Amino acid sequence: MLRAAVLALSLLATPVLAQDAAFSRFLAALKPEAVASGVEPSTYDALTQGLTPDPRVPNLVETQPEFTAPVWDYIETRVTDGRIGRGRAALERNANLFSTIGQQYGVDPYLLGAIWGIETDYGAVLSNDSLIRPIVRSLATVTYQQRTRYAEDKADFFAALLLAQRNGGVSPVGSWAGAIGHLQVNPTNVIAHGADGDGDGRVDLHTSLADALATSAKFLRDLGYQPGMDWGFEVEVPQGFDYLLATRDQLRPISFFAERGVTRVSGRPFADANTPVFLYVPTGHRGPKFLMTANYLVLKGYNFSDSYAMAVAHLTDRLKGGGTFAAPWPRDTAFPNIAQRKSIQQSLKRLGLYDGAVDGRLGPITQAAYARFQAARGEIADGFITRAAADALAAAQ
């Protein structure tokens, strides 16, 4: 009985031991590249020797979920009355600091406050050990998974090692994806844009809100943030509008859209008709519509997700006392599952409208291709891909 139990335990342990061995070989193979990036061999050895994969890091190389949360769900679960109230109180408590950083870097303090709120609920999650942990292990695990962002993950892993090297060999702490501090900046961007906001000679985004705000403000400016410019405006679009003009490939002056009947939902005039913008219709012609400035694209440089950028932009306005979006979201929309999304891309490719990857990720390139398909059929060419799009494209083959 004892021998059988030992054998059973050994069989259960074998896959784990094999994974740990493969993980160690993977890290050993990365060492020359890490050293070439500036990591000392002794630092690499000290921080990776005996390291095992972090089981709390999600498997990022899994199939995309069959349902992608709509933008309104993303925004409404993050821009809540509670978060708005906590944000206003946090900004008031730190008014001098936000004013100083805002003036120094030319970045709207409310925008910094919104990023702080979306990322860590104004620092509340930073004391949660289940969410915040040493990121060298986390990023080693993410890099080992070799997802589509492998090059970026590897760069962040090396940057985390460099930050540890600067900190006496102690790994920085952050999220499972490696983002650090109050406003959650990934290690490569801490290296590139880190700023000492409190003047103590160190850049510590986890314990110093001043450092975190200064770093994110500098990061935004380095991405091209333009002081004094809003992120965008919710607008109304007249019937018969050519939605093929809703492309971010070319920014046009507000006057271009105003001449075609686009107006602000508030009824107020635009402050500067020469401001370059693009029309964004995240949920098609039935949902809210926006004229976005270049500063919105800067938010996408901070985090590439449009849903994230929209949430930050909206929370910025709500912290200032603004209201909800004027137009309702099309909540009755049925979205395609992963198989249907890939089918949509394959159909667009066969029709000569799309030359991107068939990966089920319906980003701006796929949406623009679908808009051209809609235009050819005499439909409103808003590029909004619903479950009906898969049927329409299948029928067009």
C-alpha positions in Angstrom: 0.0 0.0 0.0 2.8 2.4 1.0 4.7 1.7 -2.3 1.5 2.3 -4.3 0.8 5.6 -2.6 4.4 6.8 -3.1 4.1 5.8 -6.8 0.8 7.6 -7.2 2.3 10.8 -5.6 5.4 10.6 -7.9 3.2 10.3 -11.0 1.2 13.3 -9.9 4.4 15.3 -9.3 6.0 14.3 -12.6 4.2 16.9 -14.8 4.9 19.7 -12.3 8.6 18.7 -12.1 8.8 18.5 -15.9 7.3 21.9 -16.3 9.7 23.4 -13.7 12.7 21.8 -15.5 11.4 23.2 -18.9 10.9 26.6 -17.2 14.5 26.5 -15.8 15.9 25.6 -19.3 13.9 28.4 -20.8 15.3 31.0 -18.3 18.8 29.7 -18.8 18.5 30.2 -22.6 17.4 33.8 -22.0 20.3 34.7 -19.9 22.7 35.9 -22.7 20.1 38.2 -24.1 19.2 39.6 -20.7 22.9 40.3 -20.0 23.2 42.0 -23.4 20.3 44.3 -22.3 22.3 45.4 -19.2 21.4 42.9 -16.6 24.4 41.7 -14.6 25.0 38.0 -14.7 25.0 37.8 -11.0 21.6 39.6 -10.8 20.1 37.3 -13.4 21.3 34.2 -11.5 20.2 35.4 -8.1 16.7 36.3 -9.3 16.0 33.3 -11.6 17.8 30.4 -9.9 15.2 28.0 -8.6 12.4 30.1 -9.9 9.2 28.3 -10.7 6.2 29.4 -12.8 3.7 31.5 -10.9 0.4 29.4 -10.9 -1.6 32.6 -10.3 -0.7 34.0 -13.7 -3.5 33.3 -16.1 -2.8 31.1 -19.1 -2.5 33.8 -21.8 -2.0 31.4 -24.7 -5.6 30.1 -24.5 -8.3 30.6 -27.1 -10.1 33.9 -26.9 -13.4 33.7 -25.1 -16.4 33.2 -27.2 -17.9 36.4 -26.0 -16.2 39.8 -26.0 -17.5 42.2 -23.4 -19.1 45.2 -25.1 -17.6 48.6 -24.5 -20.5 49.7 -22.3 -20.0 46.8 -19.9 -16.3 47.7 -19.6 -17.0 51.3 -18.9 -19.9 50.9 -16.5 -18.1 48.3 -14.3 -15.3 50.8 -13.9 -16.8 54.3 -14.0 -19.3 53.8 -11.1 -20.8 56.3 -8.7 -18.6 54.9 -5.9 -15.4 55.3 -8.0 -16.4 58.8 -9.0 -17.0 59.8 -5.4 -13.8 58.2 -4.1 -11.9 59.9 -6.9 -13.2 63.3 -6.1 -12.2 62.8 -2.5 -8.8 61.5 -3.4 -8.1 64.4 -5.7 -9.2 66.9 -3.0 -6.9 65.2 -0.4 -3.9 65.5 -2.8 -4.9 68.7 -4.5 -1.5 70.4 -4.1 0.3 67.4 -5.5 -2.0 67.0 -8.5 -1.8 70.8 -9.2 2.0 70.8 -9.0 2.4 67.7 -11.3 -0.2 69.1 -13.7 1.6 72.4 -14.0 5.0 70.9 -14.3 4.1 68.5 -17.1 1.2 70.2 -18.7 -1.1 67.2 -18.2 -4.7 67.5 -17.0 -4.7 66.5 -13.3 -8.2 65.0 -13.7 -6.9 62.7 -16.5 -4.1 61.5 -14.2 -6.7 61.0 -11.5 -8.9 59.0 -13.9 -5.9 56.7 -14.8 -5.2 56.3 -11.1 -8.9 55.4 -10.5 -9.2 52.9 -13.3 -5.8 51.2 -12.6 -5.8 50.8 -8.8 -8.9 52.4 -7.5 -6.8 55.3 -6.2 -4.2 53.0 -4.7 -6.6 50.8 -2.8 -5.4 47.5 -4.5 -1.7 48.1 -3.8 -2.0 46.5 -0.4 -3.7 43.4 -1.7 -1.2 40.6 -1.7 -3.4 38.4 -3.9 -3.1 41.0 -6.7 0.3 42.6 -6.1 3.3 40.4 -6.0 7.0 40.4 -7.1 6.9 40.9 -10.9 10.2 39.1 -11.8 8.5 35.8 -11.3 5.2 36.9 -12.9 6.9 38.3 -16.0 9.2 35.2 -16.3 5.9 33.2 -16.3 4.2 35.4 -18.9 7.3 35.3 -21.1 7.5 31.5 -20.8 4.0 31.3 -22.2 5.2 32.9 -25.4 1.9 34.6 -26.4 1.6 36.9 -29.4 3.2 39.7 -27.3 6.3 37.6 -26.7 8.8 40.3 -27.7 7.1 42.9 -25.4 6.8 40.4 -22.5 10.5 39.5 -22.8 11.5 43.2 -22.8 9.4 43.8 -19.7 11.0 40.8 -18.0 14.4 42.2 -18.7 13.4 45.7 -17.6 12.0 44.2 -14.3 15.4 42.6 -13.7 17.1 46.0 -14.4 14.8 47.7 -11.9 15.6 45.0 -9.3 19.3 45.5 -10.1 18.9 49.2 -9.3 17.1 48.3 -6.0 19.7 46.0 -4.5 18.4 42.9 -6.1 14.9 43.1 -4.8 12.1 42.5 -7.4 9.7 45.3 -7.9 6.1 44.5 -7.0 3.1 44.9 -9.3 0.3 43.1 -11.1 0.6 39.6 -12.6 1.2 41.3 -16.0 4.1 43.3 -14.5 2.5 46.8 -14.2 3.9 48.8 -11.3 2.5 51.3 -8.9 -0.5 53.6 -8.5 -1.0 54.2 -12.2 0.3 50.8 -13.3 3.2 51.4 -15.7 5.0 48.4 -17.2 8.7 48.0 -16.5 10.0 49.1 -19.9 8.1 52.3 -19.6 9.4 52.8 -16.1 12.9 52.6 -17.5 12.1 54.9 -20.3 9.9 57.5 -18.6 10.4 57.1 -14.9 10.4 60.5 -13.0 11.3 61.4 -9.4 8.2 63.4 -8.4 9.0 63.8 -4.7 12.7 64.7 -5.1 14.2 61.9 -3.0 16.5 60.7 -5.7 14.5 57.5 -6.3 11.7 56.5 -8.6 9.3 54.3 -6.6 5.9 54.1 -8.2 4.5 51.7 -5.6 5.0 53.8 -2.4 5.3 57.3 -3.8 2.1 58.8 -5.4 4.3 61.8 -6.5 6.7 59.5 -8.4 3.7 57.6 -9.9 2.0 60.8 -11.1 5.2 62.3 -12.5 6.1 59.2 -14.3 2.7 58.8 -16.0 2.6 62.5 -16.8 6.0 62.3 -18.4 5.0 59.1 -20.2 1.9 60.8 -21.6 3.9 63.8 -22.8 6.5 61.6 -24.4 3.7 59.9 -26.2 2.6 63.2 -27.7 0.0 64.5 -25.2 -0.9 68.1 -26.1 -1.5 70.4 -23.0 -4.9 72.1 -22.9 -6.5 69.7 -25.5 -9.5 67.6 -24.5 -9.7 63.9 -25.3 -12.8 64.4 -27.5 -16.5 65.3 -27.6 -19.7 63.3 -27.8 -21.5 64.4 -31.0 -24.7 63.9 -33.0 -24.4 62.8 -36.6 -27.2 63.6 -39.2 -29.1 61.0 -41.2 -27.4 60.1 -44.4 -23.9 60.8 -43.1 -21.1 58.9 -44.8 -19.7 56.7 -42.1 -16.7 55.8 -44.3 -15.4 59.1 -43.0 -15.2 57.5 -39.5 -11.6 56.5 -39.7 -8.6 57.3 -37.5 -6.2 57.0 -40.3 -6.6 60.7 -41.1 -7.4 63.4 -38.6 -9.4 66.3 -40.1 -10.3 69.7 -38.5 -13.5 69.8 -36.6 -14.9 72.2 -39.2 -14.8 69.4 -41.8 -17.3 67.4 -39.7 -19.3 70.5 -38.7 -19.8 71.4 -42.3 -21.4 67.9 -42.7 -23.9 68.4 -39.9 -22.0 67.0 -36.9 -22.8 68.9 -33.7 -22.0 68.5 -30.0 -24.6 66.8 -28.0 -24.6 69.7 -25.5 -25.6 72.1 -28.2 -22.5 74.2 -27.4 -20.2 75.4 -30.2 -16.8 73.7 -30.5 -14.1 75.8 -28.9 -11.7 75.6 -31.8 -13.0 74.4 -35.2 -9.4 73.9 -36.4 -8.6 71.1 -33.9 -7.7 67.9 -35.7 -10.1 65.0 -34.9 -11.5 61.7 -36.2 -15.0 60.4 -35.9 -15.3 57.3 -33.7 -18.4 55.2 -33.6 -17.5 52.3 -31.2 -21.0 50.7 -31.4 -22.1 51.7 -34.9 -24.6 54.3 -35.9 -27.1 53.4 -33.2 -24.7 54.1 -30.3 -22.8 57.1 -28.9 -20.5 58.9 -31.4 -17.4 60.9 -30.7 -15.0 63.3 -32.4 -11.6 62.3 -30.9 -8.5 64.4 -30.7 -4.9 63.2 -30.9 -4.9 63.0 -27.1 -7.3 60.1 -27.3 -4.8 58.3 -29.4 -2.2 59.1 -26.6 -4.4 57.2 -24.2 -4.2 54.2 -26.5 -0.5 54.5 -26.3 -0.7 54.2 -22.5 -3.0 51.1 -23.0 -3.9 50.0 -26.5 -7.5 49.0 -25.6 -10.2 51.3 -26.9 -12.4 50.3 -24.1 -9.7 51.3 -21.6 -9.2 54.6 -23.3 -12.9 55.3 -23.3 -13.2 54.5 -19.6 -10.3 56.8 -18.7 -11.7 59.6 -20.9 -15.2 59.2 -19.4 -14.0 59.0 -15.8 -12.0 62.2 -16.5 -15.2 64.0 -17.3 -17.1 62.5 -14.5 -14.5 63.6 -11.9 -14.9 67.1 -13.3 -18.7 67.0 -12.7 -19.8 65.9 -16.2 -22.7 63.5 -16.8 -23.2 60.2 -18.5 -23.1 59.8 -22.3 -26.1 61.4 -24.0 -26.9 58.6 -26.5 -27.8 55.1 -25.3 -25.7 52.1 -26.1 -27.3 49.4 -28.4 -27.6 46.9 -25.6 -29.7 44.5 -27.7 -26.7 43.7 -29.9 -25.9 40.1 -30.5 -22.1 39.6 -30.9 -20.3 36.9 -32.9 -18.5 34.1 -31.1 -14.8 33.3 -31.8 -15.6 30.9 -34.7 -17.9 33.5 -36.3 -15.3 36.2 -35.9 -12.7 34.2 -37.7 -15.3 33.3 -40.4 -16.0 37.0 -40.8 -12.3 37.7 -41.4 -12.0 34.8 -43.8 -15.0 36.0 -45.8 -13.7 39.5 -46.0 -10.3 38.1 -47.1 -11.9 36.1 -49.9 -13.8 39.2 -51.0 -10.5 41.1 -51.3 -11.5 43.5 -48.5 -9.1 42.4 -45.8 -5.5 41.3 -45.8 -4.9 40.9 -42.1 -4.6 37.9 -39.8 -7.5 35.5 -39.3 -7.3 35.6 -35.5 -10.8 36.5 -34.4 -9.7 39.9 -33.2 -12.1 42.5 -34.6 -10.0 45.6 -34.4 -10.1 48.8 -36.6 -8.6 47.0 -39.6 -11.3 44.4 -39.7 -14.0 47.0 -38.9 -12.9 49.2 -41.8 -13.0 46.1 -44.2 -16.5 45.3 -43.0 -17.5 49.0 -43.6 -16.4 48.7 -47.2 -18.6 45.5 -47.5 -21.6 47.4 -46.0 -21.0 50.4 -48.4 -20.9 48.1 -51.4 -24.4 46.7 -50.4 -25.8 50.2 -49.9 -26.0 49.8 -46.1 -24.9 52.3 -43.4 -21.2 51.7 -43.5 -20.4 52.1 -39.8 -18.2 49.0 -39.6 -20.0 47.7 -36.4 -19.6 43.9 -36.6 -22.5 42.0 -35.0 -23.6 38.4 -35.2 -25.6 39.2 -38.3 -22.4 40.1 -40.1 -21.3 36.5 -40.2 -24.6 35.5 -42.0 -24.4 38.4 -44.4 -20.8 37.6 -45.4 -21.5 33.9 -45.7 -24.4 34.6 -48.0 -22.2 36.9 -50.2 -19.7 34.2 -51.0 
